[in-house]
């Protein structure tokens, strides 16, 4: 019993986190970054929010901010600005504004690349089994989830959807076991 008490005391001392602002910081074993993730209207309508969150948490990522919301046309156009000159832009805007979404910020070791891998290919038919899209999505235009594809995109998207006051900084005892 004494050894476990000592281990718990050591864990408490080492598992404290420093406030994290949108972006990234150096972690114990690599680059700890934040990324923007959104469960799209099809994921909400199909009741997959909990399953998607479960997969991100099970992988060891830490939720830093979350909101359930309707995206208005103005925010949708800003979010998808890089697609404005493409033929599918209006359809994309109509879809993302068609129902509620769950906007989130997740953090962890190399979160951007790791979460993109966990999401799977944009086209669910090409997504590997075991990925969110490979297991749960039906078609490219109903692929359940959006995740930032770069550090610059993550910073831009986080800033679009969240005010710095909406972040929760907290310690998790499990952090010392996954880093």
N, C-alpha and C positions, 0 to 999 in steps of 0.2 A: 504494500500500500504506500509506503514511504517513497519509493522510486517514482510512482505515478504522480504523487503530489509535487515532487521536484520537477518532473517533466512539465506538468501543467504550469507551474510557476515560471519556468523558462519560456514556455510558449507564450504566456501572457506578456512577458517583457518584449518578445521579439515580434509579436503579431500586430503591433500598433501600426496604423497606416498614416501617411502624411496626406494632407488635403491634396486632391488631384483636380486640376483645372482641365477643361477640354484640351486634348492633345495627348502628350505622352510623357513618361518619366522612366528613369532607369530602375528596373526591378532587381530582385536578388539574382536571377539567372538569365535575364534577357531584357528586352524592351517591353515595358508595360505601357500599353496605349489604351486610348478610349476610341470607340467606334459607334457610329449611329446604326441602329437596326430598327426596322419597322415591319410589323405584321400588317400586311395589306388587307383591304376590305374582304377579299375572298377567304383569307385565313381567319378573320374575325367571324364571318358568316358561317364558316364550316366548323367553328368551335375548336380551332387548333391553337389558340393563343397559349393556353396552359402547356400543351405539348411542346411548342417551340421554346417557351421559357424554360421548361424542364430540361430540354436538350442543352441549352446554353449554360444553365446552372450545373448540370451534370458534368459538363466538360471542364468546369472550374472557373468560368467567367463570373465576374461580379457585376451585379446590376447597380448602376450609379444614378440613373434617372429614368422615369417612365411616366407616360400619360396616355389616356384613352381619349381620342379626339376625332373630330371631323375636320378634314383639311379643306379650307376654302380654295377657290380657283386661283387666287393671287399667290398663296403659299405653294400650291401645286406647281404653278408656272415657274416660280423661283427654284423649287426643288429639282425640277426636271429641265432647267434652262438649257443644258447641254444638248437636249433632244429637240429644241424648238424648231429647227429647220428640217426635221425628219417627218415623213409622211404619217407616222403613227402618233405624233405628238398630241393631237386633239383627243384621240381615243384613249391615250395614256392619262391625260388630265381628267377626262370623263370617268375613267375607271377609279383613279385614286381618290376622287371626290365623291364617289358613289355610295360610300358608307364609312363607318368608323374604322380607324386604324389604331394600333398600339405603337407609339413612338417610344424608343428606348435608347439609352446610352449604356453600353457594356464596357468593362475594362478587364484587362488581363495581359498576360505575356503574348506579344505579337497578335493582339486581338483582331486587327483588321484582316490579315491574311488567314488566320485560324478560323474566324467566323465565316469568312467567304468560302473556305473549304468545307466547313460544316453545312453551309447552306446548299452547296452543290451547284451544278451548271444551271444557267438561266433557263435553258430548255430542259424541262423535267424528263423528257425521253432520253436525254443524254446524261442526266445526273446519275451519279453512282448510287447504288443501294447503300443505305445507312446514312445518307445525307437527308436533310430536311426535304428538299425538293424531290430527291430520288424516291423517298418513301411516301411522301404526302401530296405532292403537287400533280396537277393534271395536264396543264398546257402552259406554254410560254406566257400567254397573256393572263394566266391565273396561276402564278408561281409562288404565291403565299407571302414572300418575305423580300425585303430590300436590306442590303447591307452596304456600307461605304466601301469603295474599292481602292482607296488610297488615303494617306494621312491628310492631304489637302482636302479631299472630299469629306472626310470625317469631320474635320474642323468646321468646314462650311455648313454641313448638314446639322451638326450639333447646335451651331449658332442660330440656324434658321428655326429650329424646333424648340430650343430650350434656353431659358434665362439661367445665368449662373446660380441664382438663388434656388433653383429647382433641383439641384444636385444634393444627394445625401452621401456624406462621407462617413464611413463606419468601418470598424474592424470586424473581421471574421476569424474565429479560431482556426478554421480549416485552411486559411491562407498559408500558414507555415507548413502544411502538409502537401500543398500542390506547387510550391515554388522550390 
